[in-house]
């Protein structure tokens, strides 16, 4: 008997935005996932530490973003593990907590798919979970490169085509630093949290919506 179908969506989420939520909802809907675990990385090994917001703040933004969706859940397995956050360790931890019968679907973007040969133990990652790559229509996958790290890659990696959502965490951080609105780019609760905590603001830049004194 097969176990529960669970999605795993890891990332830096710096910050989480509506594009992330659309991807997770679409994957859950089309793959019939019972639950999607959002797993913020405590120490993302592919990014310089000084370029990433505090882990606790990113975790809180993810928690705020998924509130109200019973199919979404936040996992702190990466936050509770020491050292760099590797996806293969994330899945090992979740398999221990959810049981060996659980059927995991690991959700990743097309940029992460292209970078898979540089990940830690990508072959073992594919042993634990079905890899689900979210790609824009017409995206061309370099299967030859993937075959070097994942045996029978075409049979073990699913492509989930959805229209590209032109929102990125990089763009959100830039807009906040410039004092511009991110309304409708991120959930209202995340927008409010960013403003209340003063995240991503450029040095000396007043909070968005703050009144400025006139002489």
Biotite code that builds the C-alpha atoms (Angstrom):
import biotite.structure as struc

atoms = struc.array([
    struc.Atom([0.000, 0.000, 0.000], chain_id="A", res_id=1, res_name="UNK", atom_name="CA", element="C"),
    struc.Atom([1.417, 3.368, -0.981], chain_id="A", res_id=2, res_name="UNK", atom_name="CA", element="C"),
    struc.Atom([1.698, 6.089, 1.649], chain_id="A", res_id=3, res_name="UNK", atom_name="CA", element="C"),
    struc.Atom([0.724, 9.732, 1.689], chain_id="A", res_id=4, res_name="UNK", atom_name="CA", element="C"),
    struc.Atom([1.820, 11.897, -1.228], chain_id="A", res_id=5, res_name="UNK", atom_name="CA", element="C"),
    struc.Atom([3.806, 14.785, 0.228], chain_id="A", res_id=6, res_name="UNK", atom_name="CA", element="C"),
    struc.Atom([5.421, 17.746, -1.471], chain_id="A", res_id=7, res_name="UNK", atom_name="CA", element="C"),
    struc.Atom([8.670, 19.287, -0.256], chain_id="A", res_id=8, res_name="UNK", atom_name="CA", element="C"),
    struc.Atom([9.463, 22.843, -1.316], chain_id="A", res_id=9, res_name="UNK", atom_name="CA", element="C"),
    struc.Atom([12.790, 24.060, 0.024], chain_id="A", res_id=10, res_name="UNK", atom_name="CA", element="C"),
    struc.Atom([14.477, 27.384, -0.498], chain_id="A", res_id=11, res_name="UNK", atom_name="CA", element="C"),
    struc.Atom([15.930, 30.497, 1.001], chain_id="A", res_id=12, res_name="UNK", atom_name="CA", element="C"),
    struc.Atom([12.585, 32.345, 0.784], chain_id="A", res_id=13, res_name="UNK", atom_name="CA", element="C"),
    struc.Atom([14.267, 35.725, 1.144], chain_id="A", res_id=14, res_name="UNK", atom_name="CA", element="C"),
    struc.Atom([11.470, 36.761, 1.077], chain_id="A", res_id=15, res_name="UNK", atom_name="CA", element="C"),
    struc.Atom([8.716, 34.335, 0.153], chain_id="A", res_id=16, res_name="UNK", atom_name="CA", element="C"),
    struc.Atom([6.381, 35.776, -2.496], chain_id="A", res_id=17, res_name="UNK", atom_name="CA", element="C"),
    struc.Atom([3.217, 34.959, -4.428], chain_id="A", res_id=18, res_name="UNK", atom_name="CA", element="C"),
    struc.Atom([5.182, 33.112, -7.113], chain_id="A", res_id=19, res_name="UNK", atom_name="CA", element="C"),
    struc.Atom([6.295, 30.542, -4.522], chain_id="A", res_id=20, res_name="UNK", atom_name="CA", element="C"),
    struc.Atom([2.719, 30.044, -3.354], chain_id="A", res_id=21, res_name="UNK", atom_name="CA", element="C"),
    struc.Atom([1.397, 29.673, -6.904], chain_id="A", res_id=22, res_name="UNK", atom_name="CA", element="C"),
    struc.Atom([4.013, 27.000, -7.647], chain_id="A", res_id=23, res_name="UNK", atom_name="CA", element="C"),
    struc.Atom([3.194, 25.051, -4.485], chain_id="A", res_id=24, res_name="UNK", atom_name="CA", element="C"),
    struc.Atom([-0.560, 25.230, -5.050], chain_id="A", res_id=25, res_name="UNK", atom_name="CA", element="C"),
    struc.Atom([-0.250, 24.169, -8.677], chain_id="A", res_id=26, res_name="UNK", atom_name="CA", element="C"),
    struc.Atom([2.008, 21.242, -7.762], chain_id="A", res_id=27, res_name="UNK", atom_name="CA", element="C"),
    struc.Atom([-0.363, 20.131, -5.014], chain_id="A", res_id=28, res_name="UNK", atom_name="CA", element="C"),
    struc.Atom([-3.376, 20.369, -7.316], chain_id="A", res_id=29, res_name="UNK", atom_name="CA", element="C"),
    struc.Atom([-1.890, 18.601, -10.311], chain_id="A", res_id=30, res_name="UNK", atom_name="CA", element="C"),
    struc.Atom([0.041, 15.921, -8.424], chain_id="A", res_id=31, res_name="UNK", atom_name="CA", element="C"),
    struc.Atom([-2.654, 15.210, -5.845], chain_id="A", res_id=32, res_name="UNK", atom_name="CA", element="C"),
    struc.Atom([-0.422, 16.051, -2.897], chain_id="A", res_id=33, res_name="UNK", atom_name="CA", element="C"),
    struc.Atom([-1.931, 15.740, 0.557], chain_id="A", res_id=34, res_name="UNK", atom_name="CA", element="C"),
    struc.Atom([0.473, 18.314, 1.988], chain_id="A", res_id=35, res_name="UNK", atom_name="CA", element="C"),
    struc.Atom([3.296, 20.577, 0.845], chain_id="A", res_id=36, res_name="UNK", atom_name="CA", element="C"),
    struc.Atom([6.085, 21.244, 3.323], chain_id="A", res_id=37, res_name="UNK", atom_name="CA", element="C"),
    struc.Atom([7.800, 24.613, 2.930], chain_id="A", res_id=38, res_name="UNK", atom_name="CA", element="C"),
    struc.Atom([11.348, 24.192, 4.239], chain_id="A", res_id=39, res_name="UNK", atom_name="CA", element="C"),
    struc.Atom([13.307, 27.444, 4.720], chain_id="A", res_id=40, res_name="UNK", atom_name="CA", element="C"),
    struc.Atom([17.063, 26.849, 4.637], chain_id="A", res_id=41, res_name="UNK", atom_name="CA", element="C"),
    struc.Atom([18.884, 27.948, 7.774], chain_id="A", res_id=42, res_name="UNK", atom_name="CA", element="C"),
    struc.Atom([22.268, 28.126, 6.068], chain_id="A", res_id=43, res_name="UNK", atom_name="CA", element="C"),
    struc.Atom([21.852, 28.038, 2.243], chain_id="A", res_id=44, res_name="UNK", atom_name="CA", element="C"),
    struc.Atom([25.209, 26.726, 1.069], chain_id="A", res_id=45, res_name="UNK", atom_name="CA", element="C"),
    struc.Atom([24.925, 28.207, -2.442], chain_id="A", res_id=46, res_name="UNK", atom_name="CA", element="C"),
    struc.Atom([24.552, 31.799, -1.176], chain_id="A", res_id=47, res_name="UNK", atom_name="CA", element="C"),
    struc.Atom([26.929, 34.062, 0.798], chain_id="A", res_id=48, res_name="UNK", atom_name="CA", element="C"),
    struc.Atom([25.722, 34.365, 4.374], chain_id="A", res_id=49, res_name="UNK", atom_name="CA", element="C"),
    struc.Atom([25.922, 38.157, 4.436], chain_id="A", res_id=50, res_name="UNK", atom_name="CA", element="C"),
    struc.Atom([23.476, 38.350, 1.514], chain_id="A", res_id=51, res_name="UNK", atom_name="CA", element="C"),
    struc.Atom([20.702, 36.446, 3.295], chain_id="A", res_id=52, res_name="UNK", atom_name="CA", element="C"),
    struc.Atom([18.229, 37.758, 5.879], chain_id="A", res_id=53, res_name="UNK", atom_name="CA", element="C"),
    struc.Atom([18.171, 36.243, 9.355], chain_id="A", res_id=54, res_name="UNK", atom_name="CA", element="C"),
    struc.Atom([16.906, 32.646, 9.386], chain_id="A", res_id=55, res_name="UNK", atom_name="CA", element="C"),
    struc.Atom([14.290, 33.373, 12.047], chain_id="A", res_id=56, res_name="UNK", atom_name="CA", element="C"),
    struc.Atom([12.882, 36.265, 10.034], chain_id="A", res_id=57, res_name="UNK", atom_name="CA", element="C"),
    struc.Atom([12.655, 34.194, 6.872], chain_id="A", res_id=58, res_name="UNK", atom_name="CA", element="C"),
    struc.Atom([10.975, 31.373, 8.797], chain_id="A", res_id=59, res_name="UNK", atom_name="CA", element="C"),
    struc.Atom([8.406, 33.794, 10.213], chain_id="A", res_id=60, res_name="UNK", atom_name="CA", element="C"),
    struc.Atom([7.639, 35.213, 6.759], chain_id="A", res_id=61, res_name="UNK", atom_name="CA", element="C"),
    struc.Atom([7.017, 31.699, 5.429], chain_id="A", res_id=62, res_name="UNK", atom_name="CA", element="C"),
    struc.Atom([4.775, 30.942, 8.394], chain_id="A", res_id=63, res_name="UNK", atom_name="CA", element="C"),
    struc.Atom([2.753, 34.093, 7.743], chain_id="A", res_id=64, res_name="UNK", atom_name="CA", element="C"),
    struc.Atom([2.526, 33.354, 4.002], chain_id="A", res_id=65, res_name="UNK", atom_name="CA", element="C"),
    struc.Atom([1.075, 29.848, 4.335], chain_id="A", res_id=66, res_name="UNK", atom_name="CA", element="C"),
    struc.Atom([-1.481, 30.653, 7.038], chain_id="A", res_id=67, res_name="UNK", atom_name="CA", element="C"),
    struc.Atom([-4.988, 29.843, 5.906], chain_id="A", res_id=68, res_name="UNK", atom_name="CA", element="C"),
    struc.Atom([-4.036, 27.032, 3.503], chain_id="A", res_id=69, res_name="UNK", atom_name="CA", element="C"),
    struc.Atom([-4.624, 23.705, 5.241], chain_id="A", res_id=70, res_name="UNK", atom_name="CA", element="C"),
    struc.Atom([-2.570, 21.896, 2.601], chain_id="A", res_id=71, res_name="UNK", atom_name="CA", element="C"),
    struc.Atom([0.541, 23.977, 3.316], chain_id="A", res_id=72, res_name="UNK", atom_name="CA", element="C"),
    struc.Atom([2.807, 23.418, 6.295], chain_id="A", res_id=73, res_name="UNK", atom_name="CA", element="C"),
    struc.Atom([6.137, 24.842, 7.476], chain_id="A", res_id=74, res_name="UNK", atom_name="CA", element="C"),
    struc.Atom([8.926, 22.461, 8.435], chain_id="A", res_id=75, res_name="UNK", atom_name="CA", element="C"),
    struc.Atom([11.821, 23.555, 10.638], chain_id="A", res_id=76, res_name="UNK", atom_name="CA", element="C"),
    struc.Atom([14.028, 20.537, 9.927], chain_id="A", res_id=77, res_name="UNK", atom_name="CA", element="C"),
    struc.Atom([16.690, 22.678, 8.254], chain_id="A", res_id=78, res_name="UNK", atom_name="CA", element="C"),
    struc.Atom([16.496, 25.281, 11.008], chain_id="A", res_id=79, res_name="UNK", atom_name="CA", element="C"),
    struc.Atom([17.101, 22.636, 13.661], chain_id="A", res_id=80, res_name="UNK", atom_name="CA", element="C"),
    struc.Atom([20.087, 21.022, 11.919], chain_id="A", res_id=81, res_name="UNK", atom_name="CA", element="C"),
    struc.Atom([23.611, 22.358, 12.337], chain_id="A", res_id=82, res_name="UNK", atom_name="CA", element="C"),
    struc.Atom([25.766, 23.152, 9.316], chain_id="A", res_id=83, res_name="UNK", atom_name="CA", element="C"),
    struc.Atom([24.871, 23.959, 5.695], chain_id="A", res_id=84, res_name="UNK", atom_name="CA", element="C"),
    struc.Atom([21.348, 23.162, 4.482], chain_id="A", res_id=85, res_name="UNK", atom_name="CA", element="C"),
    struc.Atom([21.519, 20.344, 1.941], chain_id="A", res_id=86, res_name="UNK", atom_name="CA", element="C"),
    struc.Atom([18.302, 19.124, 0.316], chain_id="A", res_id=87, res_name="UNK", atom_name="CA", element="C"),
    struc.Atom([19.320, 15.481, 0.622], chain_id="A", res_id=88, res_name="UNK", atom_name="CA", element="C"),
    struc.Atom([19.558, 15.903, 4.416], chain_id="A", res_id=89, res_name="UNK", atom_name="CA", element="C"),
    struc.Atom([16.183, 17.665, 4.428], chain_id="A", res_id=90, res_name="UNK", atom_name="CA", element="C"),
    struc.Atom([14.545, 14.687, 2.744], chain_id="A", res_id=91, res_name="UNK", atom_name="CA", element="C"),
    struc.Atom([16.273, 12.191, 5.010], chain_id="A", res_id=92, res_name="UNK", atom_name="CA", element="C"),
    struc.Atom([14.950, 14.038, 8.060], chain_id="A", res_id=93, res_name="UNK", atom_name="CA", element="C"),
    struc.Atom([11.427, 14.250, 6.641], chain_id="A", res_id=94, res_name="UNK", atom_name="CA", element="C"),
    struc.Atom([11.444, 10.571, 5.722], chain_id="A", res_id=95, res_name="UNK", atom_name="CA", element="C"),
    struc.Atom([12.322, 9.702, 9.311], chain_id="A", res_id=96, res_name="UNK", atom_name="CA", element="C"),
    struc.Atom([9.553, 11.920, 10.701], chain_id="A", res_id=97, res_name="UNK", atom_name="CA", element="C"),
    struc.Atom([6.843, 11.054, 8.153], chain_id="A", res_id=98, res_name="UNK", atom_name="CA", element="C"),
    struc.Atom([7.577, 7.360, 7.771], chain_id="A", res_id=99, res_name="UNK", atom_name="CA", element="C"),
    struc.Atom([9.130, 5.184, 5.097], chain_id="A", res_id=100, res_name="UNK", atom_name="CA", element="C"),
    struc.Atom([5.793, 4.685, 3.331], chain_id="A", res_id=101, res_name="UNK", atom_name="CA", element="C"),
    struc.Atom([5.418, 8.403, 2.516], chain_id="A", res_id=102, res_name="UNK", atom_name="CA", element="C"),
    struc.Atom([5.785, 9.262, -1.173], chain_id="A", res_id=103, res_name="UNK", atom_name="CA", element="C"),
    struc.Atom([7.833, 12.438, -1.460], chain_id="A", res_id=104, res_name="UNK", atom_name="CA", element="C"),
    struc.Atom([7.775, 14.878, -4.369], chain_id="A", res_id=105, res_name="UNK", atom_name="CA", element="C"),
    struc.Atom([10.624, 17.369, -4.239], chain_id="A", res_id=106, res_name="UNK", atom_name="CA", element="C"),
    struc.Atom([9.651, 20.629, -5.963], chain_id="A", res_id=107, res_name="UNK", atom_name="CA", element="C"),
    struc.Atom([12.352, 22.735, -7.603], chain_id="A", res_id=108, res_name="UNK", atom_name="CA", element="C"),
    struc.Atom([12.545, 25.506, -10.153], chain_id="A", res_id=109, res_name="UNK", atom_name="CA", element="C"),
    struc.Atom([14.133, 25.286, -13.590], chain_id="A", res_id=110, res_name="UNK", atom_name="CA", element="C"),
    struc.Atom([17.197, 27.202, -12.397], chain_id="A", res_id=111, res_name="UNK", atom_name="CA", element="C"),
    struc.Atom([17.704, 24.679, -9.596], chain_id="A", res_id=112, res_name="UNK", atom_name="CA", element="C"),
    struc.Atom([17.187, 21.823, -12.071], chain_id="A", res_id=113, res_name="UNK", atom_name="CA", element="C"),
    struc.Atom([19.972, 23.160, -14.291], chain_id="A", res_id=114, res_name="UNK", atom_name="CA", element="C"),
    struc.Atom([22.214, 23.461, -11.214], chain_id="A", res_id=115, res_name="UNK", atom_name="CA", element="C"),
    struc.Atom([21.427, 19.935, -9.975], chain_id="A", res_id=116, res_name="UNK", atom_name="CA", element="C"),
    struc.Atom([24.829, 18.478, -11.030], chain_id="A", res_id=117, res_name="UNK", atom_name="CA", element="C"),
    struc.Atom([26.429, 20.816, -8.472], chain_id="A", res_id=118, res_name="UNK", atom_name="CA", element="C"),
    struc.Atom([24.193, 19.726, -5.597], chain_id="A", res_id=119, res_name="UNK", atom_name="CA", element="C"),
    struc.Atom([25.213, 17.357, -2.842], chain_id="A", res_id=120, res_name="UNK", atom_name="CA", element="C"),
    struc.Atom([24.368, 13.737, -3.749], chain_id="A", res_id=121, res_name="UNK", atom_name="CA", element="C"),
    struc.Atom([21.703, 14.452, -6.388], chain_id="A", res_id=122, res_name="UNK", atom_name="CA", element="C"),
    struc.Atom([21.449, 10.755, -7.146], chain_id="A", res_id=123, res_name="UNK", atom_name="CA", element="C"),
    struc.Atom([20.466, 9.956, -3.563], chain_id="A", res_id=124, res_name="UNK", atom_name="CA", element="C"),
    struc.Atom([18.063, 12.890, -3.632], chain_id="A", res_id=125, res_name="UNK", atom_name="CA", element="C"),
    struc.Atom([16.278, 11.210, -6.560], chain_id="A", res_id=126, res_name="UNK", atom_name="CA", element="C"),
    struc.Atom([16.285, 7.898, -4.661], chain_id="A", res_id=127, res_name="UNK", atom_name="CA", element="C"),
    struc.Atom([14.332, 9.420, -1.773], chain_id="A", res_id=128, res_name="UNK", atom_name="CA", element="C"),
    struc.Atom([11.893, 11.587, -3.705], chain_id="A", res_id=129, res_name="UNK", atom_name="CA", element="C"),
    struc.Atom([10.363, 12.093, -7.105], chain_id="A", res_id=130, res_name="UNK", atom_name="CA", element="C"),
    struc.Atom([11.949, 15.269, -8.466], chain_id="A", res_id=131, res_name="UNK", atom_name="CA", element="C"),
    struc.Atom([9.373, 17.705, -9.817], chain_id="A", res_id=132, res_name="UNK", atom_name="CA", element="C"),
    struc.Atom([10.857, 20.554, -11.845], chain_id="A", res_id=133, res_name="UNK", atom_name="CA", element="C"),
    struc.Atom([8.577, 23.534, -12.411], chain_id="A", res_id=134, res_name="UNK", atom_name="CA", element="C"),
    struc.Atom([9.408, 24.907, -15.866], chain_id="A", res_id=135, res_name="UNK", atom_name="CA", element="C"),
    struc.Atom([7.919, 27.471, -18.206], chain_id="A", res_id=136, res_name="UNK", atom_name="CA", element="C"),
    struc.Atom([6.267, 26.137, -21.378], chain_id="A", res_id=137, res_name="UNK", atom_name="CA", element="C"),
    struc.Atom([8.865, 25.362, -24.045], chain_id="A", res_id=138, res_name="UNK", atom_name="CA", element="C"),
    struc.Atom([11.778, 25.133, -21.597], chain_id="A", res_id=139, res_name="UNK", atom_name="CA", element="C"),
    struc.Atom([14.504, 22.839, -22.921], chain_id="A", res_id=140, res_name="UNK", atom_name="CA", element="C"),
    struc.Atom([16.046, 20.485, -20.371], chain_id="A", res_id=141, res_name="UNK", atom_name="CA", element="C"),
    struc.Atom([19.674, 19.387, -20.688], chain_id="A", res_id=142, res_name="UNK", atom_name="CA", element="C"),
    struc.Atom([18.990, 15.717, -20.040], chain_id="A", res_id=143, res_name="UNK", atom_name="CA", element="C"),
    struc.Atom([22.540, 14.729, -20.941], chain_id="A", res_id=144, res_name="UNK", atom_name="CA", element="C"),
    struc.Atom([23.937, 16.799, -18.066], chain_id="A", res_id=145, res_name="UNK", atom_name="CA", element="C"),
    struc.Atom([21.317, 15.467, -15.656], chain_id="A", res_id=146, res_name="UNK", atom_name="CA", element="C"),
    struc.Atom([22.059, 11.870, -16.641], chain_id="A", res_id=147, res_name="UNK", atom_name="CA", element="C"),
    struc.Atom([25.597, 12.318, -15.311], chain_id="A", res_id=148, res_name="UNK", atom_name="CA", element="C"),
    struc.Atom([24.237, 12.654, -11.762], chain_id="A", res_id=149, res_name="UNK", atom_name="CA", element="C"),
    struc.Atom([20.786, 11.001, -11.857], chain_id="A", res_id=150, res_name="UNK", atom_name="CA", element="C"),
    struc.Atom([20.571, 7.630, -13.558], chain_id="A", res_id=151, res_name="UNK", atom_name="CA", element="C"),
    struc.Atom([17.535, 7.348, -15.869], chain_id="A", res_id=152, res_name="UNK", atom_name="CA", element="C"),
    struc.Atom([16.852, 11.033, -15.261], chain_id="A", res_id=153, res_name="UNK", atom_name="CA", element="C"),
    struc.Atom([13.966, 11.212, -17.742], chain_id="A", res_id=154, res_name="UNK", atom_name="CA", element="C"),
    struc.Atom([12.072, 8.540, -15.822], chain_id="A", res_id=155, res_name="UNK", atom_name="CA", element="C"),
    struc.Atom([12.829, 9.984, -12.377], chain_id="A", res_id=156, res_name="UNK", atom_name="CA", element="C"),
    struc.Atom([12.300, 13.704, -12.966], chain_id="A", res_id=157, res_name="UNK", atom_name="CA", element="C"),
    struc.Atom([8.861, 15.081, -13.783], chain_id="A", res_id=158, res_name="UNK", atom_name="CA", element="C"),
    struc.Atom([8.392, 18.389, -15.564], chain_id="A", res_id=159, res_name="UNK", atom_name="CA", element="C"),
    struc.Atom([5.530, 20.565, -14.403], chain_id="A", res_id=160, res_name="UNK", atom_name="CA", element="C"),
    struc.Atom([4.839, 23.245, -16.987], chain_id="A", res_id=161, res_name="UNK", atom_name="CA", element="C"),
    struc.Atom([3.161, 26.394, -15.689], chain_id="A", res_id=162, res_name="UNK", atom_name="CA", element="C"),
    struc.Atom([3.210, 29.934, -17.083], chain_id="A", res_id=163, res_name="UNK", atom_name="CA", element="C"),
    struc.Atom([6.154, 31.864, -15.696], chain_id="A", res_id=164, res_name="UNK", atom_name="CA", element="C"),
    struc.Atom([5.329, 34.235, -12.847], chain_id="A", res_id=165, res_name="UNK", atom_name="CA", element="C"),
    struc.Atom([7.581, 37.254, -13.215], chain_id="A", res_id=166, res_name="UNK", atom_name="CA", element="C"),
    struc.Atom([8.217, 37.732, -9.504], chain_id="A", res_id=167, res_name="UNK", atom_name="CA", element="C"),
    struc.Atom([11.520, 37.067, -7.776], chain_id="A", res_id=168, res_name="UNK", atom_name="CA", element="C"),
    struc.Atom([12.858, 37.536, -4.266], chain_id="A", res_id=169, res_name="UNK", atom_name="CA", element="C"),
    struc.Atom([15.714, 39.568, -5.736], chain_id="A", res_id=170, res_name="UNK", atom_name="CA", element="C"),
    struc.Atom([13.265, 42.006, -7.307], chain_id="A", res_id=171, res_name="UNK", atom_name="CA", element="C"),
    struc.Atom([11.264, 42.279, -4.086], chain_id="A", res_id=172, res_name="UNK", atom_name="CA", element="C"),
    struc.Atom([14.391, 43.125, -2.085], chain_id="A", res_id=173, res_name="UNK", atom_name="CA", element="C"),
    struc.Atom([15.367, 45.731, -4.673], chain_id="A", res_id=174, res_name="UNK", atom_name="CA", element="C"),
    struc.Atom([11.945, 47.345, -4.599], chain_id="A", res_id=175, res_name="UNK", atom_name="CA", element="C"),
    struc.Atom([11.938, 47.523, -0.800], chain_id="A", res_id=176, res_name="UNK", atom_name="CA", element="C"),
    struc.Atom([15.450, 49.005, -0.811], chain_id="A", res_id=177, res_name="UNK", atom_name="CA", element="C"),
    struc.Atom([14.207, 51.691, -3.214], chain_id="A", res_id=178, res_name="UNK", atom_name="CA", element="C"),
    struc.Atom([11.182, 52.438, -1.037], chain_id="A", res_id=179, res_name="UNK", atom_name="CA", element="C"),
    struc.Atom([8.749, 51.043, -3.605], chain_id="A", res_id=180, res_name="UNK", atom_name="CA", element="C"),
    struc.Atom([5.584, 49.017, -3.014], chain_id="A", res_id=181, res_name="UNK", atom_name="CA", element="C"),
    struc.Atom([5.519, 45.223, -3.056], chain_id="A", res_id=182, res_name="UNK", atom_name="CA", element="C"),
    struc.Atom([1.761, 45.067, -2.669], chain_id="A", res_id=183, res_name="UNK", atom_name="CA", element="C"),
    struc.Atom([0.341, 42.154, -4.725], chain_id="A", res_id=184, res_name="UNK", atom_name="CA", element="C"),
    struc.Atom([3.891, 40.757, -5.055], chain_id="A", res_id=185, res_name="UNK", atom_name="CA", element="C"),
    struc.Atom([3.857, 39.122, -1.621], chain_id="A", res_id=186, res_name="UNK", atom_name="CA", element="C"),
    struc.Atom([1.063, 38.226, 0.809], chain_id="A", res_id=187, res_name="UNK", atom_name="CA", element="C"),
    struc.Atom([-0.165, 41.234, 2.793], chain_id="A", res_id=188, res_name="UNK", atom_name="CA", element="C"),
    struc.Atom([1.043, 39.647, 6.019], chain_id="A", res_id=189, res_name="UNK", atom_name="CA", element="C"),
    struc.Atom([4.569, 39.290, 4.621], chain_id="A", res_id=190, res_name="UNK", atom_name="CA", element="C"),
    struc.Atom([4.536, 42.851, 3.275], chain_id="A", res_id=191, res_name="UNK", atom_name="CA", element="C"),
    struc.Atom([3.473, 44.124, 6.723], chain_id="A", res_id=192, res_name="UNK", atom_name="CA", element="C"),
    struc.Atom([6.174, 42.069, 8.451], chain_id="A", res_id=193, res_name="UNK", atom_name="CA", element="C"),
    struc.Atom([8.902, 43.390, 6.134], chain_id="A", res_id=194, res_name="UNK", atom_name="CA", element="C"),
    struc.Atom([7.826, 46.955, 6.880], chain_id="A", res_id=195, res_name="UNK", atom_name="CA", element="C"),
    struc.Atom([7.481, 46.425, 10.629], chain_id="A", res_id=196, res_name="UNK", atom_name="CA", element="C"),
    struc.Atom([10.938, 44.845, 10.896], chain_id="A", res_id=197, res_name="UNK", atom_name="CA", element="C"),
    struc.Atom([12.622, 47.247, 8.480], chain_id="A", res_id=198, res_name="UNK", atom_name="CA", element="C"),
    struc.Atom([13.920, 44.393, 6.335], chain_id="A", res_id=199, res_name="UNK", atom_name="CA", element="C"),
    struc.Atom([15.801, 45.016, 3.084], chain_id="A", res_id=200, res_name="UNK", atom_name="CA", element="C"),
    struc.Atom([15.779, 48.799, 3.439], chain_id="A", res_id=201, res_name="UNK", atom_name="CA", element="C"),
    struc.Atom([18.760, 50.675, 2.073], chain_id="A", res_id=202, res_name="UNK", atom_name="CA", element="C"),
    struc.Atom([20.832, 52.458, 4.768], chain_id="A", res_id=203, res_name="UNK", atom_name="CA", element="C"),
    struc.Atom([19.283, 55.818, 5.594], chain_id="A", res_id=204, res_name="UNK", atom_name="CA", element="C"),
    struc.Atom([16.121, 55.064, 3.611], chain_id="A", res_id=205, res_name="UNK", atom_name="CA", element="C"),
    struc.Atom([12.927, 55.856, 5.566], chain_id="A", res_id=206, res_name="UNK", atom_name="CA", element="C"),
    struc.Atom([10.267, 53.147, 5.822], chain_id="A", res_id=207, res_name="UNK", atom_name="CA", element="C"),
    struc.Atom([7.779, 53.053, 2.972], chain_id="A", res_id=208, res_name="UNK", atom_name="CA", element="C"),
    struc.Atom([4.783, 55.170, 3.880], chain_id="A", res_id=209, res_name="UNK", atom_name="CA", element="C"),
    struc.Atom([6.667, 57.175, 6.493], chain_id="A", res_id=210, res_name="UNK", atom_name="CA", element="C"),
    struc.Atom([5.967, 60.886, 6.595], chain_id="A", res_id=211, res_name="UNK", atom_name="CA", element="C"),
    struc.Atom([8.851, 63.188, 5.817], chain_id="A", res_id=212, res_name="UNK", atom_name="CA", element="C"),
    struc.Atom([9.253, 66.534, 7.515], chain_id="A", res_id=213, res_name="UNK", atom_name="CA", element="C"),
    struc.Atom([9.084, 69.672, 5.406], chain_id="A", res_id=214, res_name="UNK", atom_name="CA", element="C"),
    struc.Atom([11.043, 72.815, 6.301], chain_id="A", res_id=215, res_name="UNK", atom_name="CA", element="C"),
])
